[in-house]
Amino acid sequence: MLAKVVSCSVIGLEGTAVEVEVDIYSNALPSIVLVGLPDAAVKESTERVRAALVNSGLTYPRGRVTVNLAPADLRKVGPVYDLPIAVGLLAASDQVPLDRLENALFIGELSLDGSLRHIDGVLPMAHMAQQSGIQTVYLPEVDAPEAALIAGIDVIPVPSMSALVSHLRDFDPIPPFEHDQILDDVHEAVYTVDFADIKGQEHVKRALEVAAAGAHNALLTGPPGAGKTLMARSLPSILPKLVLSEALDITRIYSVTGMLPGDTPLINHRPFRAPHHTISHAGLVGGGRLPRPGEISLAHRGVLFLDELPEFGPRNLETLRQPLEDKVVTISRAQGSMSFPANFMLVGAMNPCPCGWFGDSQHECSCSMATVTRYQKRLSGPLLDRIDIHVEVPRVDFEKLSDRHRGETSRTIRERIEAARDIQRRRFAALTDGRVVTTNADMGPGEIREFCPVDEAGHSLLRAAMRQLHMSARAYHRTLKLARTIADLAGVDRIETAHLAEAIQYRPRWQA
């Protein structure tokens, strides 16, 4: 007898339907054959399924069993096919009705006692079910909150094989998981560092506020102990709250990579990723035999903080250039290409020289000028050109460190930033060319021409800046986008000369 069960595979960040066909030929010696490009984890599922069915009080069918995972040219990876194979065996042996398998998706890993374990990639699988018109999704009980983020489907949380069989036979139905329940449980993110606790560095905090308001890249340069890392790590506390679409995008990435916390089905805060400079190329950008997202994708809609920026390998740094422009990274392999989202804010921190004290007023630098120049040239011009805000972080005086007065809180700064982001969302909502633009940093040449007009005084200032700083066309456009953000923070419709002047002073001085 033949039974067909719909399951799912995750390719990149997208779910792809897989049909599990189970055929039982009773007039043959007991055996099982699994075909359809299964990997080792899928091949081992036959023994897990056998033990799970027997230990659940069910009958493992006798005879020759053939299991086909279609399409046959798609490589099947992971233990997600345990549940559909088990259900297919039960349906093909008349232990559950075939009609209950229609318009349903089955995913899950089985334990030997018949209980279901957590699996990765539940969110894109549930999204595939919604897009394919599948009404019901059967999956492990622990993964139900994640799948319930997708509206329009019935999520059935399955604790064990015996409970699933009772449900399919209508003996003891399992109620669907409530979609609204998970959204009600989402709480506001809690941050350990507040801008009010940072002493001094008012101009640096202003620069980070501008960066957060428009999602611009920033580079902090200064001696050791000046507070570069502290301020970068406090940046998430002033970033605007996630909207639901952004939260779902981030959650999908973390779900596929297996990094979604078990008690957090929906990520409600912007990511902050701070990889060490010894990270591999695949770890930073993504890759592997079966490409997976790297740190730049894990920082999507959040912050990628690279401390000691010149210490990162040249290959890693130069690979960042394309994602910084396109907001997406494409990884090509012999089997094909995969694209992962990479719309992140790059925040780098570096010392001015290897010893860290070049230009410091109180500590003598031990590096030669050739050493300083060689160290700073580890960052190429094209990479620096893609960083909108360059700011020097000097040492903090004793008077400021010992001052008990607290500055502006992160909540106060975040309110200004959210107001600026609201202006940007309303501005770009009117775009009709299909391009998705959410922040000023996302603007292309067409949006810059439309939304960043300057007066004659502004043209004169930009002309002088391009001549003196030797600004490229990219730097010119990025300066306009930065000025647009500064104007949005001020609540002004048009870019004024003062906004342009502040944007220009964030350009690196060694371009001159």
C-alpha positions as CSV (number, residue, x, y, z in Angstrom):
1,M,0.0,0.0,0.0
2,L,1.2,3.5,-0.8
3,A,1.0,6.6,1.4
4,K,2.2,10.2,0.8
5,V,3.1,12.7,3.5
6,V,4.2,16.3,2.9
7,S,7.3,17.5,4.8
8,C,9.8,20.3,4.3
9,S,13.4,21.0,3.7
10,V,15.2,24.3,4.3
11,I,17.4,25.6,1.5
12,G,19.3,28.7,2.6
13,L,16.5,30.6,4.4
14,E,13.6,29.3,2.4
15,G,11.4,26.2,3.0
16,T,10.9,23.7,0.1
17,A,8.2,21.1,0.1
18,V,9.4,17.5,0.2
19,E,6.9,14.6,-0.5
20,V,7.6,11.5,1.6
21,E,6.3,8.4,-0.3
22,V,6.0,5.2,1.7
23,D,5.3,1.9,-0.1
24,I,4.9,-1.4,1.7
25,Y,5.1,-4.8,-0.1
26,S,4.0,-7.4,2.4
27,N,4.9,-10.5,0.4
28,A,8.7,-10.0,0.8
29,L,11.4,-10.3,3.5
30,P,11.4,-7.5,6.0
31,S,13.6,-4.6,4.9
32,I,13.6,-0.9,4.4
33,V,15.2,1.2,1.6
34,L,15.5,5.0,1.8
35,V,16.0,6.8,-1.5
36,G,16.0,10.5,-2.5
37,L,19.6,11.8,-1.7
38,P,19.4,11.4,2.1
39,D,22.4,12.4,4.3
40,A,23.6,10.3,7.2
41,A,21.1,11.8,9.7
42,V,18.2,11.0,7.4
43,K,19.5,7.4,6.7
44,E,19.6,6.8,10.5
45,S,16.0,7.9,10.8
46,T,14.9,4.4,9.9
47,E,16.1,3.0,13.2
48,R,14.7,5.9,15.2
49,V,11.3,5.4,13.5
50,R,11.3,1.7,14.2
51,A,12.1,2.0,17.9
52,A,9.7,5.0,18.3
53,L,6.8,3.1,16.8
54,V,7.4,-0.1,18.9
55,N,7.9,1.8,22.1
56,S,4.7,3.8,21.5
57,G,2.7,0.6,21.4
58,L,2.2,0.8,17.6
59,T,2.9,-1.9,15.0
60,Y,6.0,-1.6,12.8
61,P,4.8,-3.0,9.4
62,R,6.3,-6.2,8.1
63,G,7.5,-6.7,4.6
64,R,9.7,-4.6,2.2
65,V,9.4,-0.9,2.8
66,T,10.5,1.7,0.3
67,V,10.7,5.3,1.3
68,N,11.2,8.0,-1.4
69,L,11.9,11.6,-0.6
70,A,10.9,13.6,-3.6
71,P,12.1,15.6,-5.4
72,A,15.0,13.1,-5.8
73,D,17.6,15.7,-6.9
74,L,17.3,17.7,-3.7
75,R,19.7,16.7,-1.0
76,K,17.8,15.9,2.3
77,V,19.6,17.0,5.5
78,G,18.8,16.5,9.1
79,P,16.4,14.6,11.3
80,V,13.3,16.6,10.3
81,Y,11.9,13.6,8.2
82,D,11.5,11.2,11.2
83,L,7.9,12.2,11.8
84,P,6.7,12.2,8.2
85,I,8.3,8.8,7.6
86,A,6.7,7.4,10.8
87,V,3.3,8.8,9.8
88,G,3.7,7.4,6.3
89,L,4.4,3.9,7.6
90,L,1.4,4.1,9.9
91,A,-0.9,5.3,7.0
92,A,0.5,2.7,4.6
93,S,-0.3,-0.1,7.1
94,D,-3.8,1.2,7.9
95,Q,-3.0,2.3,11.4
96,V,-4.1,5.9,10.7
97,P,-6.6,7.1,8.1
98,L,-5.1,8.4,4.8
99,D,-7.5,11.3,4.5
100,R,-6.1,12.9,7.6
101,L,-2.8,13.4,5.8
102,E,-4.3,15.7,3.2
103,N,-3.5,19.4,3.3
104,A,-1.1,18.8,6.2
105,L,2.6,19.2,6.8
106,F,4.6,16.9,9.2
107,I,8.0,17.8,10.6
108,G,9.9,16.6,13.6
109,E,12.7,14.4,15.1
110,L,11.7,11.3,17.1
111,S,13.2,10.0,20.3
112,L,13.4,6.2,20.8
113,D,10.5,6.4,23.3
114,G,8.3,8.1,20.7
115,S,8.5,11.7,22.0
116,L,9.4,14.6,19.6
117,R,12.5,16.7,19.8
118,H,13.3,20.3,18.8
119,I,14.3,20.9,15.2
120,D,15.9,23.9,13.5
121,G,14.3,26.0,10.8
122,V,10.7,25.8,11.9
123,L,9.8,29.4,10.9
124,P,10.7,29.1,7.2
125,M,8.9,25.7,7.1
126,A,5.7,27.2,8.6
127,H,6.0,30.1,6.1
128,M,6.3,27.6,3.2
129,A,3.1,25.9,4.4
130,Q,1.3,29.2,4.5
131,Q,2.5,30.1,1.0
132,S,1.6,26.6,-0.4
133,G,-2.0,26.7,1.1
134,I,-1.3,24.0,3.6
135,Q,-3.8,24.3,6.4
136,T,-2.3,22.2,9.2
137,V,1.2,21.8,10.5
138,Y,2.2,18.9,12.9
139,L,5.4,19.5,14.7
140,P,7.1,19.0,18.1
141,E,5.3,20.6,21.0
142,V,8.4,22.7,21.9
143,D,8.5,24.3,18.5
144,A,4.8,25.3,18.3
145,P,5.3,28.9,19.6
146,E,7.8,29.6,16.8
147,A,5.5,28.2,14.1
148,A,2.5,30.1,15.5
149,L,4.2,33.3,14.4
150,I,2.9,32.6,10.9
151,A,-0.8,33.4,10.7
152,G,-3.2,31.5,8.6
153,I,-2.3,27.9,9.5
154,D,-3.3,25.6,12.3
155,V,-0.3,24.6,14.4
156,I,-0.7,21.2,16.2
157,P,1.8,20.7,19.0
158,V,2.6,17.0,19.1
159,P,4.2,15.7,22.3
160,S,4.6,12.0,21.2
161,M,3.7,9.5,18.5
162,S,1.0,7.9,20.6
163,A,-0.7,11.3,21.1
164,L,-0.5,12.0,17.4
165,V,-2.1,8.7,16.5
166,S,-4.9,9.3,19.0
167,H,-5.4,12.7,17.4
168,L,-5.5,11.4,13.8
169,R,-7.9,8.7,14.9
170,D,-10.1,11.3,16.5
171,F,-9.8,9.6,19.9
172,D,-8.1,12.4,21.7
173,P,-7.8,15.5,19.5
174,I,-4.9,17.9,20.2
175,P,-6.1,21.6,20.2
176,P,-4.2,24.0,17.9
177,F,-1.7,26.3,19.4
178,E,-3.1,29.9,19.8
179,H,-1.3,32.4,17.5
180,D,-2.1,35.4,19.7
181,Q,-0.5,33.7,22.7
182,I,3.1,34.1,21.6
183,L,2.7,37.8,20.6
184,D,1.2,38.5,24.1
185,D,4.3,37.0,25.7
186,V,6.8,39.3,23.9
187,H,8.5,41.6,26.4
188,E,10.6,44.7,25.9
189,A,14.3,44.1,25.6
190,V,16.5,44.8,28.6
191,Y,19.9,46.4,28.1
192,T,22.9,46.1,30.5
193,V,24.6,49.4,29.4
194,D,22.9,52.8,29.3
195,F,24.2,55.9,27.6
196,A,23.7,57.8,30.9
197,D,26.5,55.8,32.4
198,I,29.1,56.9,29.8
199,K,31.2,59.8,31.1
200,G,32.2,62.5,28.7
201,Q,32.6,61.8,25.0
202,E,29.5,63.9,24.1
203,H,30.6,64.3,20.5
204,V,31.0,60.5,20.1
205,K,27.6,59.9,21.6
206,R,26.1,62.5,19.2
207,A,27.8,60.6,16.3
208,L,26.4,57.3,17.4
209,E,22.9,58.9,17.7
210,V,23.1,60.1,14.1
211,A,24.4,56.6,13.1
212,A,21.5,54.9,14.8
213,A,18.9,57.3,13.4
214,G,19.8,56.5,9.8
215,A,21.4,53.1,10.1
216,H,24.8,54.5,9.1
217,N,28.2,52.8,9.5
218,A,30.7,54.2,12.0
219,L,34.3,53.9,12.9
220,L,35.7,54.9,16.3
221,T,39.4,55.6,16.6
222,G,41.2,56.3,19.8
223,P,43.7,55.2,22.4
224,P,43.2,52.1,24.7
225,G,40.7,52.6,27.5
226,A,38.9,55.7,26.0
227,G,35.6,53.9,25.9
228,K,35.2,52.8,22.3
229,T,34.0,49.3,23.1
230,L,31.7,50.5,25.9
231,M,30.0,53.0,23.6
232,A,29.7,50.5,20.8
233,R,28.1,47.9,23.1
234,S,25.7,50.5,24.4
235,L,24.5,51.3,20.8
236,P,21.7,48.7,20.8
237,S,20.1,50.5,23.8
238,I,19.3,53.5,21.5
239,L,18.3,51.6,18.4
240,P,14.5,51.8,17.6
241,K,12.3,48.9,18.5
242,L,11.8,46.2,15.9
243,V,8.6,46.1,13.8
244,L,7.0,42.7,13.4
245,S,8.3,42.2,9.8
246,E,11.9,42.9,11.0
247,A,11.6,40.6,14.0
248,L,10.3,37.8,11.7
249,D,13.3,38.3,9.3
250,I,15.8,38.1,12.2
251,T,14.0,35.1,13.8
252,R,14.1,33.2,10.6
253,I,17.9,33.5,10.3
254,Y,18.4,32.4,13.9
255,S,16.0,29.6,13.5
256,V,17.8,28.2,10.5
257,T,21.2,28.4,12.2
258,G,19.9,26.7,15.4
259,M,20.7,29.8,17.5
260,L,17.1,30.7,18.5
261,P,16.8,30.4,22.3
262,G,14.4,27.8,23.4
263,D,12.4,30.2,25.5
264,T,12.4,33.0,22.9
265,P,10.3,32.0,19.8
266,L,10.4,35.6,18.5
267,I,13.5,37.8,18.7
268,N,12.3,41.2,19.9
269,H,15.6,43.1,20.0
270,R,18.1,44.1,17.4
271,P,21.1,41.8,17.1
272,F,24.5,42.8,18.3
273,R,27.2,40.6,16.9
274,A,30.9,41.1,18.0
275,P,33.0,38.4,16.4
276,H,36.7,38.1,17.3
277,H,39.3,39.1,14.7
278,T,40.4,35.5,14.4
279,I,37.1,34.5,12.8
280,S,37.2,32.5,9.6
281,H,35.9,33.8,6.3
282,A,33.0,31.4,6.3
283,G,32.2,32.3,9.9
284,L,32.0,36.0,9.1
285,V,30.4,36.1,5.7
286,G,28.7,32.7,5.6
287,G,29.5,29.5,3.6
288,G,30.4,25.9,4.1
289,R,29.6,22.9,1.9
290,L,25.9,23.6,2.5
291,P,26.0,27.4,2.8
292,R,24.8,28.8,6.1
293,P,24.5,32.4,7.3
294,G,27.6,34.0,8.8
295,E,28.0,36.8,11.3
296,I,27.0,39.6,8.9
297,S,23.6,37.9,8.3
298,L,23.2,37.2,12.1
299,A,23.6,41.0,12.5
300,H,20.8,41.7,10.0
301,R,18.7,44.7,11.1
302,G,21.2,45.2,14.0
303,V,24.9,46.0,14.6
304,L,28.0,44.2,13.5
305,F,30.8,45.4,15.9
306,L,34.3,44.7,14.8
307,D,36.7,45.6,17.6
308,E,40.4,46.0,16.7
309,L,39.3,46.4,13.1
310,P,42.8,46.4,11.5
311,E,43.5,43.0,13.1
312,F,40.9,41.3,10.9
313,G,42.2,39.5,7.9
314,P,42.4,41.5,4.6
315,R,40.2,39.0,2.9
316,N,37.5,39.3,5.5
317,L,37.5,43.1,5.5
318,E,37.4,43.4,1.7
319,T,34.5,40.8,1.5
320,L,32.4,43.3,3.6
321,R,32.4,45.8,0.7
322,Q,29.7,44.2,-1.3
323,P,27.3,43.5,1.6
324,L,27.7,47.1,2.8
325,E,26.5,48.3,-0.6
326,D,23.9,45.7,-1.6
327,K,22.6,44.7,1.9
328,V,22.7,41.1,0.8
329,V,25.5,38.5,0.5
330,T,25.6,35.9,-2.2
331,I,27.5,32.6,-1.7
332,S,28.2,30.6,-4.8
333,R,29.0,26.9,-4.8
334,A,29.2,24.2,-7.5
335,Q,25.6,23.2,-6.7
336,G,24.3,26.8,-7.1
337,S,24.1,30.1,-5.3
338,M,22.4,31.2,-2.1
339,S,21.7,34.8,-1.0
340,F,21.4,35.8,2.7
341,P,20.2,39.2,4.0
342,A,22.9,41.4,5.4
343,N,21.4,44.8,6.1
344,F,23.5,45.7,9.2
345,M,25.1,48.7,10.7
346,L,28.9,48.2,10.7
347,V,30.6,49.7,13.8
348,G,34.4,49.4,13.9
349,A,36.8,50.3,16.6
350,M,40.6,50.7,16.3
351,N,43.6,52.2,17.9
352,P,45.5,54.8,15.8
353,C,48.7,52.6,15.8
354,P,49.9,49.2,17.1
355,C,50.8,50.5,20.5
356,G,47.7,52.6,20.7
357,W,49.1,55.9,21.8
358,F,49.8,57.8,18.5
359,G,48.6,61.4,18.9
360,D,47.8,61.0,22.6
361,S,48.6,64.1,24.7
362,Q,49.8,62.2,27.8
363,H,51.4,59.0,26.6
364,E,54.3,58.7,24.2
365,C,53.9,56.6,21.1
366,S,56.6,54.0,20.6
367,C,55.8,53.3,16.9
368,S,57.7,54.8,14.0
369,M,55.8,56.8,11.4
370,A,56.3,53.9,8.9
371,T,54.7,51.5,11.4
372,V,51.8,53.9,12.0
373,T,51.2,54.3,8.3
374,R,51.4,50.6,7.6
375,Y,49.0,49.9,10.4
376,Q,46.4,52.4,9.2
377,K,46.7,51.2,5.6
378,R,45.4,47.8,6.7
379,L,42.0,49.4,6.0
380,S,41.6,50.0,2.3
381,G,40.3,53.2,0.8
382,P,37.2,51.5,-0.7
383,L,36.2,50.1,2.7
384,L,36.7,53.4,4.5
385,D,34.7,55.1,1.7
386,R,31.7,52.9,2.8
387,I,31.8,54.1,6.4
388,D,29.7,57.2,6.8
389,I,30.9,58.4,10.2
390,H,34.6,58.6,11.3
391,V,35.0,59.9,14.8
392,E,38.0,60.2,17.1
393,V,37.6,59.0,20.7
394,P,40.0,60.9,23.0
395,R,41.0,59.9,26.5
396,V,38.5,61.0,29.3
397,D,39.7,63.5,31.9
398,F,39.5,62.7,35.6
399,E,37.0,65.5,36.2
400,K,34.5,63.9,33.8
401,L,35.1,60.4,35.1
402,S,34.6,61.4,38.7
403,D,31.5,63.6,37.9
404,R,28.4,62.1,39.5
405,H,26.1,63.8,37.1
406,R,24.3,61.4,34.7
407,G,23.8,62.3,31.1
408,E,20.9,61.6,28.9
409,T,19.4,58.1,29.2
410,S,19.2,55.7,26.3
411,R,15.4,55.9,26.5
412,T,15.5,59.6,25.9
413,I,17.9,59.3,23.0
414,R,15.9,56.4,21.5
415,E,12.8,58.5,21.5
416,R,14.5,61.0,19.2
417,I,15.8,58.3,17.0
418,E,12.4,56.6,16.7
419,A,10.9,59.9,15.7
420,A,13.5,60.3,13.0
421,R,12.9,56.7,11.8
422,D,9.2,57.4,11.6
423,I,9.9,60.3,9.3
424,Q,11.9,58.0,7.1
425,R,9.3,55.3,7.0
426,R,6.6,57.8,6.0
427,R,8.9,59.3,3.4
428,F,9.8,56.0,1.7
429,A,6.3,54.5,2.0
430,A,5.4,56.5,-1.1
431,L,8.0,54.8,-3.3
432,T,6.3,53.0,-6.3
433,D,9.3,51.4,-8.0
434,G,9.2,48.2,-5.8
435,R,12.4,49.0,-4.1
436,V,12.3,48.4,-0.3
437,V,13.8,51.4,1.5
438,T,13.4,51.7,5.3
439,T,16.2,54.0,6.4
440,N,18.3,56.8,4.9
441,A,21.3,54.5,4.6
442,D,19.2,52.3,2.2
443,M,18.7,55.1,-0.3
444,G,19.9,54.7,-3.9
445,P,20.8,57.5,-6.3
446,G,17.2,58.0,-7.3
447,E,16.0,58.5,-3.7
448,I,19.0,60.8,-3.0
449,R,18.0,63.0,-5.9
450,E,14.4,63.1,-4.8
451,F,14.8,63.4,-1.0
452,C,18.1,65.2,-0.5
453,P,17.9,68.6,-2.3
454,V,20.3,71.3,-1.1
455,D,20.3,75.0,-1.7
456,E,23.1,77.1,-3.3
457,A,25.0,77.6,-0.1
458,G,24.9,73.8,0.4
459,H,26.2,73.2,-3.1
460,S,29.1,75.6,-2.4
461,L,30.0,73.8,0.8
462,L,29.9,70.4,-0.9
463,R,32.0,71.6,-3.8
464,A,34.7,72.8,-1.3
465,A,34.5,69.6,0.7
466,M,34.9,67.4,-2.4
467,R,37.9,69.4,-3.5
468,Q,39.7,69.5,-0.1
469,L,38.8,66.0,1.1
470,H,39.1,64.4,-2.4
471,M,35.7,62.8,-1.9
472,S,34.6,60.1,-4.3
473,A,31.1,60.0,-5.8
474,R,30.2,57.4,-3.2
475,A,31.4,59.6,-0.4
476,Y,29.4,62.5,-1.9
477,H,26.2,60.5,-1.9
478,R,26.9,59.1,1.6
479,T,27.4,62.6,2.9
480,L,24.0,63.7,1.5
481,K,22.4,60.7,3.1
482,L,24.0,61.5,6.4
483,A,22.9,65.1,6.2
484,R,19.4,63.9,5.5
485,T,19.5,61.9,8.7
486,I,20.8,64.9,10.7
487,A,17.9,67.0,9.3
488,D,15.4,64.3,10.3
489,L,16.7,64.3,13.8
490,A,16.2,68.0,13.8
491,G,12.7,67.6,12.4
492,V,13.5,69.7,9.3
493,D,12.1,69.0,5.9
494,R,15.0,70.5,3.9
495,I,18.7,69.8,4.3
496,E,20.3,73.0,5.7
497,T,23.9,74.1,5.5
498,A,24.5,73.3,9.2
499,H,23.3,69.7,8.6
500,L,25.8,69.4,5.7
501,A,28.6,70.8,7.7
502,E,28.0,68.2,10.5
503,A,27.9,65.4,7.9
504,I,31.1,66.6,6.3
505,Q,33.0,66.8,9.6
506,Y,32.4,63.0,10.0
507,R,34.4,62.2,6.9
508,P,38.0,61.0,7.5
509,R,40.6,63.7,7.6
510,W,43.4,61.5,6.1
511,Q,41.6,61.8,2.7
512,A,42.8,65.3,2.5
